[in-house]
Amino acid sequence: MEETMLPPGKPNPALKRLEKLVGVWKIEGGTLDSNRNNISGQVTIEWLPGGFFMMQRGEIAVNEFKVHALETIWYDPSTKVFPSYVYSDVAGFPSRYYWDVRGNVVKHWTKGAKYSGEFSEDGNTLSGGWRPIGRQKKTQGNNYNAVMTRAV
């Protein structure tokens, strides 16, 4: 049986909205119940070959609790947002998230919590915070502010 090769497609132009996220980022911040910075970490965000998917990998520590994660992000033209799956070392299954980037404004959410942030004019700093949605209980993982600074 002969294998047929499909011609390569082109990534949806909406994916260009994610371009500002590409890089290596240092994370520092604090939970809203603390009077000191108790959050730190680093993430690397890059395009996978072909440009259809973005990958984020990194770690974040809230106090002494560390999470290592890998996230894949793509574009869904039917919803006009960027769904993602996060694979972490705290769960044996992927968690579903969503992204939207419009100009300098970044939104990132999952069931129960939402991040809102804004890039600096030079694009080298992303400042924002996570907050619980609705009646979701506040935790250290969904109730903090953080600044991401481009390292590379």
C-alpha positions in Angstrom: 0.0 0.0 0.0 1.4 3.4 -1.0 1.6 6.1 1.6 0.3 9.4 0.5 1.9 12.6 1.8 -0.3 15.5 2.5 1.0 19.0 1.6 2.0 20.9 4.7 -0.7 23.3 5.9 -0.2 26.8 7.2 -0.7 27.8 10.8 -3.7 30.0 11.5 -2.7 33.7 11.5 -4.3 34.1 14.9 -1.4 32.2 16.4 0.8 35.2 15.8 -1.0 36.8 18.8 1.0 34.4 21.0 4.4 35.5 19.7 5.0 37.9 22.7 5.0 34.9 25.0 8.0 33.2 23.3 11.1 33.2 25.5 12.6 32.2 28.8 10.8 34.0 31.7 11.7 34.3 35.4 8.6 34.5 37.7 8.4 36.3 41.0 5.4 37.1 43.1 3.4 36.6 46.2 0.2 35.1 47.4 -2.3 37.7 48.5 -2.2 36.4 52.1 1.5 37.0 52.4 3.5 40.2 53.0 6.6 38.8 51.2 7.4 37.3 47.8 6.7 33.6 48.2 6.4 32.6 44.6 9.3 31.9 42.2 9.9 30.0 39.0 10.9 29.9 35.4 9.2 29.0 32.2 10.4 28.5 28.7 7.8 29.1 25.9 8.5 28.2 22.3 6.9 27.1 19.0 6.9 23.5 18.1 8.1 22.7 14.5 5.5 23.8 11.9 4.2 26.6 14.1 0.8 25.0 14.8 1.5 24.5 18.5 3.2 26.3 21.3 4.9 24.6 24.2 5.5 25.9 27.7 7.6 24.0 30.2 8.8 25.1 33.6 8.4 25.1 37.3 6.9 27.3 39.9 7.2 27.2 43.6 4.6 28.6 46.0 6.4 28.6 49.4 8.0 25.1 49.5 5.5 23.5 47.2 7.0 23.0 43.6 5.1 22.2 40.4 6.8 21.1 37.2 4.6 21.3 34.1 4.5 21.0 30.3 1.7 22.8 28.5 0.7 22.5 24.8 -1.3 25.4 23.3 -3.1 25.7 19.9 -5.7 27.8 18.2 -9.4 26.8 17.9 -11.0 28.9 15.2 -14.5 27.8 16.3 -14.1 29.6 19.7 -11.4 32.1 18.7 -9.4 31.2 21.8 -6.3 29.1 22.5 -7.1 25.8 24.3 -4.2 24.1 26.1 -3.5 21.0 28.2 -1.2 21.1 31.2 0.7 18.0 32.2 2.1 18.4 35.7 3.8 16.3 38.4 0.8 16.9 40.8 -1.8 15.0 38.8 -1.9 11.8 36.7 -4.1 13.5 34.0 -3.9 16.6 31.9 -5.7 19.8 33.0 -7.6 21.9 30.5 -6.8 25.6 30.2 -7.5 28.4 27.8 -5.6 31.4 26.6 -6.4 34.7 24.9 -3.9 37.3 24.0 -5.1 40.7 22.5 -2.4 43.3 22.1 -0.7 43.6 25.5 -3.5 41.9 27.5 -3.2 38.3 28.4 -6.0 36.1 29.8 -5.4 32.5 30.9 -8.1 30.4 32.7 -9.3 27.1 33.7 -12.4 25.9 35.5 -12.5 27.9 38.7 -9.6 30.4 38.2 -8.5 33.1 35.8 -5.2 35.0 35.2 -5.3 38.5 33.9 -2.0 40.2 32.9 -0.5 42.9 30.8 2.8 43.2 28.9 5.0 46.2 29.4 5.4 48.5 26.3 8.8 46.8 25.5 7.3 43.3 25.9 9.9 42.2 28.4 7.6 42.1 31.5 4.2 40.5 32.0 2.5 41.5 35.2 -0.7 40.1 36.5 -2.4 37.7 38.9 -4.6 34.7 39.3 -8.0 34.9 41.0 -10.7 32.3 41.8 -13.8 32.5 39.7 -17.3 32.6 41.2 -17.6 30.7 44.5 -14.3 28.8 44.0 -12.3 28.7 47.2 -9.2 30.9 47.4 -6.0 28.9 47.6 -2.3 29.8 47.3 -2.5 28.4 43.7 -5.3 30.7 42.5 -4.9 33.9 44.5 -1.6 35.5 43.8 0.1 38.3 41.8 3.3 37.6 39.8 5.7 39.4 37.5 7.3 37.5 34.6 10.5 39.0 33.4 12.1 38.0 30.1 15.5 36.3 30.8 16.2 35.4 27.1 
